[in-house]
């Protein structure tokens, strides 16, 4: 397996093989979809071009969701129909949109209006209710200046 695998309850590797061409650093699951982020530029059981972020189905095939990040994705979180991504990007989205290191994406891969505008890499994300928690190398994010390394943001 290259960079990503699925294990069964006994710890044995399953046949699921998305075959990423570089490191997978973040995973989030929603229903039957596995969102993945990292350093890869191709991924999928039939390798498909995807820049740093992709959605895979239960067979390991890439879905049509394609946010096309400009840089590595280091964190993912899912809440309802929104996927939050953090990393080292300056643009992301099916129609590239400026987002500095953190973004919210809808089911089409387009960015939402949510824009915390971090000044450096977001490495960790978690969502609880209407709150997004972010951790990383940033020293400013959202409307609070300075906000060093950890922030609580409203969706």
C-alpha angles and dihedrals in degrees: 000000000000115000097315135055143159122231128201125226091277093053094253119139113252126217091259104118120170090173101212115197093221142011121323106209104169136039134181127173129208118174107310095341124098113200113203134187134181142097098316127119096187128036139156141084084276099036110249128182110258121156109225097313134060146155119230130194128221091278094053092253120140115249124219090261104113119166092169102210120208091220145015119310114221104171138033134182131172127211117174107307095342125095116199117207130191129184145094101314133124097190132029138159140082084275100037109249128180111257121155111224097314133057146159118230130195129218091278093053093252120134119250125225090263107112120166091171102213116199094219143016121318109215104174134035134180131171126209118173107309094341127095117199116204132186130182147097095310122121096186127038136151117354095319116093119218105021109161123209099319131054142173112215134184117236 
